[in-house]
């Protein structure tokens, strides 16, 4: 995504012009391979991934290096796909301690290993400068009329703390709805409820509506609206706006999906 934002808290000194995204590239086929990925915007607010992998004929994948945490593979906040810059400013909500720490702390460099297979993941990371271990498990269960994502993360540093989340996804009318509950104790944040609905309008426009409510401070709720306009092929124009605690933010950009 290449775009521009306005109205965010740029205490990290990121410029209003942004270039970023969320994805992982991996070699194909069984046996030894490599994977690389990134989440966030170019500048301070990002995390990168690189790992040596081994994939079995059954599709199980073992990764060593800095693989993406298992906690980030399922039950992701909808805001990360609709308004990435706004999601990065509140990385403590619904994201791994490894991801949030990299974005918010100096010299926070997780190294570790992960195991993934269709519908499930486990990872263990260690951050040497903070003497912290991060163990995460996550997965998805498909039911008759919905899917359920769940994740748990234990963070062992000076004390042992946890992150946990649960997300329900189902088709609703012409679109897809999700309800997510994020407990972010290891990220020094409270519990938050996110409701999201993504649906097409016409043949080329997809709208997203998101409400994220801190349970301890419901008056601090965030409301976000997003629009994706298809340009043909993998290209689209994206725009989003958010409002929280009397502060608003806006984004517009060009997006490539591959």
QUITATA-V249239 format. One record per backbone hydrogen bond with DSSP energy under -0.5 kcal/mol. CO is the residue of the C=O (numbers start at 1). NH is the residue of the N-H. If there is no record, write none. Layout:
BEGIN
{{CO:NH} {CO:NH}}
END
This chain:
BEGIN
{{1:3} {1:20} {2:254} {3:18} {4:252} {6:250} {8:10} {9:11} {10:13} {16:5} {18:3} {19:42} {21:40} {23:38} {25:36} {31:55} {33:53} {34:27} {35:51} {36:25} {37:49} {38:23} {39:47} {40:21} {44:46} {45:41} {47:39} {49:37} {50:66} {51:35} {52:64} {53:33} {54:62} {55:31} {56:59} {60:56} {61:116} {62:54} {63:114} {64:52} {65:112} {66:50} {69:72} {70:73} {70:74} {77:80} {78:81} {78:82} {79:83} {83:87} {84:88} {85:89} {86:90} {87:90} {88:91} {90:93} {92:94} {96:100} {97:101} {98:102} {99:103} {100:104} {101:105} {105:108} {107:109} {108:110} {109:128} {111:126} {112:65} {113:124} {114:63} {115:122} {116:61} {117:120} {119:140} {120:117} {121:138} {122:115} {123:136} {124:113} {125:134} {126:111} {126:128} {127:130} {127:131} {127:132} {128:131} {132:127} {133:156} {134:125} {135:154} {136:123} {137:152} {138:121} {139:150} {141:143} {141:148} {146:143} {147:169} {148:141} {149:167} {150:139} {151:165} {152:137} {153:163} {154:135} {154:156} {155:157} {155:161} {156:133} {159:157} {159:161} {161:155} {162:185} {162:186} {163:153} {164:183} {165:151} {166:181} {167:149} {168:179} {169:147} {170:177} {172:175} {175:172} {176:198} {177:170} {178:196} {179:168} {180:194} {181:166} {181:183} {182:184} {182:192} {183:164} {184:187} {184:189} {185:188} {190:184} {191:215} {192:182} {193:213} {194:180} {195:211} {196:178} {197:209} {198:176} {199:207} {201:205} {204:230} {205:201} {206:228} {207:199} {208:226} {209:197} {210:224} {211:195} {212:214} {212:222} {213:193} {217:220} {218:221} {221:245} {222:212} {223:243} {224:210} {225:241} {226:208} {227:239} {228:206} {228:230} {229:237} {232:235} {234:257} {235:231} {235:232} {236:255} {237:229} {238:253} {239:227} {240:251} {241:225} {242:249} {243:223} {244:247} {247:244} {249:242} {250:6} {251:240} {252:4} {253:238} {254:2} {255:236}}
END
